[in-house]
Each structure stands twice: as C-alpha cells, then as structure tokens.
Amino acid sequence: MGQIIAVTSGKGGTGKTTVCAGIASCLAAEGKRVLCIDADVGLRNLDISLGMSQEAAIPFSSVMSGEYSLEDAAEHPQISNLFLLTAPLTVAPEELDLTEFSTMLQTVRARYDFCLIDAPAGLGAGFQLATKFADEAIIVCTADPASLRDASRITDLLQTQGLVQIRMVVNRVSTRLFRKLGATIDDMMDEVGLPLLGIVPEDLQVTLAAAQGTALVLQTQQGAAIACLHIARRLADKKVPLMRVK
C-alpha cells in the first residue's frame, strides 16, 4: 500500500510548497509512482513548483465526486511517474466531504507508492482535510521564531489527532543567518519537538526554476535539489547522511 504524506507548516512563507514539489519530483525520479494533491483550496500553486502550470490538471474534488477518475490525473511532461491533482477554485474547504476524500485516498494508496498532499498554511478546514487521513506528516519550518512556534503548535494538533509519524524539514537554511541568531538545528528540533527529516539550504535556483516553469530537479543538481533528493531517499527508507550547508 502506498504512503499518504501531508506536507504542512504553521505559517505561510516557509517554502512548504516548493519543498513538497521537490520531494515528489525526486521520489518519481527514483522510480516511485507519485501523486501530488494540492489541498490549498483557492490558493493553489503546487503546479508552478512542479513545472506543470501549462498542464490541464483536474481538481481533486472532481475525482471525489466521480466526475473524473484517478487515471485522469495530469502527468508531468518530463518526469515519469509523477502526477498531479490540483485544488478546486470554486469550492470552499468546508464544503468538501471528508468521507469522499478518505475514499479517494484509499484508491490512491492502492495505485501509487507515495501521495504528497500540499496542505494550506493555518489550522482551518483545508488543514484538517489534508492531514486527517495521512499516514505521516512533514512540517516545514524556517529559523524564524514565529515559524518555530507555529510548527510546535501544529505538532501538538497532529499528535492530538493521533498522527504518530511526524518529522520536520528546516528550509532556507543559511549558516550566516544561523550565526547571527546564535541558533542551531538541534535548538530548532528541541523547540518544535520533532525528529529531523532533512535540511534545505537557501537557494536562488528555487525561484528561478519556478519563474522558468520547470521542476527544480530539472533545473539544477545542487543546493536545494540535492537536499530534496536526500529527503526523498529517507522517505523511501534509505540511509542518507544529512546535507552539510556551507
């Protein structure tokens, strides 16, 4: 059975969507069959980070309702085994049926190795939808104290929901910033209370890839792209050392 992973953060601006897209792309490049679901209803951007903004992606709500099937999910034009269901634009998160979403995910588990759900920031109905049926959660945060506080709060909520497998990714890591803050990755782990899945360095190629309409892993084989590859391999139960950020 495939693994359902919710990628979330306590606040916006952590780079959660780009991390989600980077990990998904790398899992597919490693030979896994991967489905991405953009659960940020009304503010969808996952297609841009995947390099699929020109593809005719259908909303996951249309699969839930039976209007379309999973076989209609948009396939990445350059990365084999990578598929996308986008978020609906005209349906409020509160209007989406949790039972139908759960039923859809059961089918997803049977047909994909991994499903990464890009959750909206915050704690509303969209967050509940994205995390309620997940097998695992990845919380993306930065060194920003507000980001760490919100990540800790998200962790508490997920644990209350009964989710056991929760790990954190520290994004936009800059050694210069860490020195000025007097902070370490260990400090962040202690504050959030989670094990570390990976670190992703600050990398201008992330923005450039999105601007050029291409997936990060097709843009470069360094920096954030390599970090996402290491994270993807850990999710696939491979032993990979943590990336050193210079």
Secondary structure, DSSP 8 states (H G I E B T S, - for coil): --EEEEEE-SSTTS-HHHHHHHHHHHHHHTT--EEEEE--TTS--HHHHHT-TTS---BHHHHHTTSS-GGGSEE-SSSTTEEEEB--SSS-GGGS-HHHHHHHHHHHHHH-SEEEEE--SSSSHHHHHHHTT-SEEEEEE-S-HHHHHHHHHHHHHHHHTT---EEEEEEEE-HHHHHHHT--HHHHHHHHT--EEEEEE--HHHHHHHHTT--HHHH-SSTHHHHHHHHHHHHTT---------
